[in-house]
Amino acid sequence: MTLDELKLRLQQHLSDGLVTIVGLGLSASHGLPTMGELSEHLRKIIPLHLAGTPNSEWDEVESRLTAGADLEAALDAIPHGSVLIPLIVEESAGLLISAETKAIQDTLRAGKLMPFGALVSHLLYATNRAEVITTNYDRLIEIAVEMAGYRVDCSFPSAYYSRLDEAAAKKQVREWVPVGRSSAKRRTHKHVRLSKPHGSLDWYLLANEPVRSVLNLLEPRLMVAPGSSKFLRGYDIPFDLHRERSNNAIDNAARFLIIGYGFNDHHLETHLRVRLASGVPAVVITKELTPNARKCILAHPAMIALEESNDPPGTHVLTSSSDDVFRGISIWALANFVEEVLT
């Protein structure tokens, strides 16, 4: 495969029926903590909350982490309803908010779009709605889209105090425009329909009702903590709505663009892997493929992955039938992908 052939394949992929899936890799590229960094933070802070009181659940988590398990697998030791889960959610949120604030400030001071913001105009080139699914809690996608001049439908119609209302959220991206003197037609603004099945930093439970607020409220956050308990909580409001939105988008996708996602989330992949196995094409862009991502790509001929190559420097392109390195070009990075492939 030549570089021109690769670029043509990637350009043609961004067409009708595209669903974009965004994982932690995109946030990490802006300085937000990785799962490894979150793990280290929790190992330091949770024992302080326990104040020396023995806790067999956390002892098991610590034992698994020490044995080499990743955070998701280690937190499987904590049952649904454990008192540790709210602590993990709040400490995770605190770590993320600090890094998220810095990432947003740096972007605003630089006066240029985030890479995802630059991508959005290409996602919306021939359609009024781009389907985006993220497992991330942060709001980098939301601000990237708004900075690019587009709207976001996240099922909450407002920002400071918003009840969950999918119908009202849809109305915000539509309007009636006059046609002649006596009639009108409905027009849909170009927008991103964002699904966050694991929750968001700005979702709260207030008086037993899901509420969205960009203010830092002292209320329980609606975020699904890593680990097996998320399967049960995924059926609670508002996670159930966003899980169904995600699954429906995946089931109806003609193709996938997968950014910084490690294929380590069984909750999301119940539907995704079925579609990939059926031959739906996918482009994966990431700094480094996880073992699960690599296995998935090698098993499905319609997938192609771009990751960083260090020796030699460039982009490693992997499919089930080819393994190439393109020297001196870093189109595995989203900013360069947009600039050198799509622009």
Buried (B, 14 or more C-beta within 10 A) or exposed (E): EEBEEBBEBBEEBBEEEBBBBBBBBBBBBBEBBEBEBBBBBBBEBBBEBBEEEEBEBBEBBBEBBEEEBBBBBBBBBBEEEBEBBEBBBBBBBEBBBEBBEEBBEEBEEEEEBBBBBBBBBBBBEEBEBBBBBBBBBBBBBBBBBBBBEBBBBBBBBBEEBBBBBBEBBBEBBEEEEEEEEEEEEEEEBBBBBBBBBBBBBBBBBBEEEBBBBBEEEEEEBBBBBBBBBBEEBBEBEBBEBBBEBBBEBBEEBEBBBBBBBBBBBBBBBEBBBEBBEEEBBBBBBBBBBBEBBBEBBBEBEBBBBBBBBEEEEBBBBBBBEEEBBBEEBBBBBBBBBBEBBBE
